[in-house]
Amino acid sequence: MKSTLAQLTARFDQALVAAFGPELAGTDPMLVPTTNPKFGDYQANLAMSLAKPLKQKPRDIATQIVEHLDVSDLCEPPEIAGPGFINLRLKTQYLEDQLRVMQADPRLGVAPVEQPQKVIVDFSAPNIAKEMHVGHLRSTIIGDSLARVQEFMGHDVLRLNHVGDWGTQFGMLITHLKEACPEALEAGSSVDIGDLVTFYKQAKQRFDTDDDFKTRSREAVVGLQAGDPTAHKAWEALCEQSRREFEKIYNRLDIDIQERGESFYNPFLADVVKDLESLGLLVEDQGAKVVFLDGFTNKDGAPLPLIIQKTDGGYNYATTDLAAIRYRTRQDGADRVLYVVDAGQGNHFAQVFQVAAKAGWIPDSVELTHVPFGVVQGEDGKKFKTRSGDTVKLKDLLDEAVSRARADLESRIQAEDRQETATFIQSVAEAVGIGAVKYADLSQNRTSNYIFSFDKMLALQGNTAPYALRLRAGAGYCPQRRHRLRPPAR
């Protein structure tokens, strides 16, 4: 099914050739959606750009184009506005015909791409030994949606979960658990994720206040990185427990994702440093190995470096992300990589992409894109947190959504004097509650912060999932009357 924009573009091309000759074939008609519905659906702005080469007034050019423009099967008669804008309004009959074709087509009129690509979508990315919280909501839902769209278009999609499963935090957690709960280092099932989070907080407090503990924690990291069997077994137990909890969330959200955490790239980090040195890009600055960046300066106006290897010889997020870029473009054969990460990481990705480009690690055929998003806020306009000030757990948020959907459903069942099974009620509540969370997130401007409100999210009116589900379940289409029937009254 050829898109409306493609059809209009082809018609303008024909009109230009007929009006001014074959030398204008392929000229961009500069077709864009109108900013105001009163001007129609599309606006062509090419007359202004042709004024100089054709040595005519834009409005005269627009008039000649319209005289040769045959869009009678698609649009109402074109209108010329202002100095030469060509406004187009799609016919109601044309729109109805397109909707009927889409409804009859399993793919809704969207053809698969002719040249499928290998697309990697990097999303969700929680941290091991921590519970998923509301901050992971947008990355998880937006990333899954992007992956689904790419898959629907026919691309080969690799969904990657770049979990935080490496680094100093494991040294301090392992060191603390050896004393506080050694059984947790033998099997992940010996403690639940809530206890693990508590142990993590205790370990962090000790790390910040106890120099001896800090030294032992760093030694544990060295042992882990060196492949010490005891440290590695403890690390695996911690990952196993967290992974089970993550899987519960992903199953509930109906999300398929493949874990490939920071630890996966650990064997490749030394080569990143070695290769940057051989390319002459790496310099030493205050004991650290860095790459100085173009266009980035500190508050004093001096060039800003990106640290690749720290003064103690350790690596950081930038090193891991550079190793990931090399692996994804070389071993995975990616044509595009989408990083679905909050807007606050924009500078980080710009810097990492710049270093990778300077090193020649991004082939001309490969596109790396940071897909930023805004944060979820409470109704007070601040970051969404519990009354105690803690970050809202994603599990608790989903439970609350389902609980509220269930309460609303039960009240309506009682008001209508209906009898429904407990299985039916729970199934509908889960579908409506989880659907409402997803829809509420996706219906926002992606790059803006948004206010999270259970009341608005679960409302039966307005731009909400419950209203859309109600329409789908209760509305019908009557061709003779040519309007959408109202959903049944409550």
C-alpha positions, 0 to 999 in steps of 0.5 A: 500500500503506497503511502499518501505522502508518496502518492502526493509526491509523485503527483507533484513530480508529474505536475512540475515536469508538465509545467516547467519541463523534465529538468525539474523531475525529482524536485522535492515538493517540500510537502509537510503536514499543515500546522493548522487544520483549517489550512487542510492536511498537507502544505507544499512549499516548493514554489518559494524555493523555485522562484530564483531559478525560474525567475518568477513570482512564487505565487505564479509558480504555484498557480502553474503547478496547481493547473497541472496537478491531478490529485482529484482522487485524493484531495479536494481542489488545491488552494494557494495561500499567501505568497505561494503555499499550496494547501491540500485537504484529503477527501473524506471518501479517500480516507474512508477507503484507506481505512477499509483497506487497512482494516482488511489487511493483517499488516494494516497496509504497511509493507515490510521494508525491501532491505531489512537491517540488523537493528540492536535496541539497547533498553531497560538496563537495571542494576544487579542487586537492586530492584527495578524502579520507576526510573526503568519504566520509560526505557523498558516500555519505549524500548520494547515498542521500538523493537516491536515496530522494527520487527513489524517492518521486517528488520532483524532485531536484537533486543539487548539488556545492558544490565549493570552487573560489574564494578566496584559495587560488587566488591563492596557487596561481596565483602559485606555479605561475607560477614552479614549473610555468607549463605547469600554468596552460595546460592541466590535463592537464600535471600530475596531481592528486598534483603539484597537491596538492604544489604547493598545500602549497608555495604554502601554506607560502610564503603563511604565511612570505613577505609578498611572496608573500602580497601577490602572491597577494592581488593574483592573487585580485583579478585573478581576481575582476575577470575577468583573462583570464590568471588566469581561464584558469589557474583553469579549468585547475586546475578541469579537472584536479581535476574529472577526478579527482573524476569517477573517484571518482564513477563508481566509486561510481556517483554522479550529481552536478552541480557548482555551486561557490562561483564560481557564486555570485560574481556575486551576493555584492555583492547579498547585502551590498547587500540586507542593508544596505537591510534594516537588518540589516548593521552595521559592526564593527571594519571588517567588515560583520556581522549580529549573531545571536540566541542566539549569544555569544562566550566573554565573553557578548557577542553574536556577529556573523556576518561577511558582508564582511571588512575588506578587502572580501572575502567568505567562506563565509557570504556564498556560502551566503546567495547560494546560499540566495537562488538555490536558493529563487528561481531553482531553486524549491526546496521543500526543501534538504538540506545533507549536511555534517559535524556540526562545521558545525552552528553555521555553518548555524544562523547562516546560516539565521537571517540568511536568515530575518531577511532574508525570503529563506526562504519559509514553504513552503521548508525548509532542513535541515542533515543532520549526520554524525560523522567517520570514525575509525581503530581508535585512536579518532582521525581516520582517517589514514595512518601518516605522519599524512596524511589518507587519500585516498578513492581509496586507501581504495577501492583497498584495499577492492577489493584486500582483497575480491579477495584473499579471493575468490581464496583462496576460488576456490582453496580450492573448486578453481574456475576463474574469468576475470580479468574475473569476479574483478575485477568481483566484487571491485569490487562487493564492495569498493565495496559494503562501503565504502558499507554500512559507512558507512550501517549506522552511526549517522549523527550518531556518529563511527565506527571504520573497520575493513577487517576488519569491513567485509569480514567474511562474517559479521555486519552487513556488505555481503559477508554481505548479498550472500552471502545474496542470492546463495545463500539461497532461501525455502521457503513450505512450511517457512516459514523462510529457507534457509541460504546454501550452505556455503563 
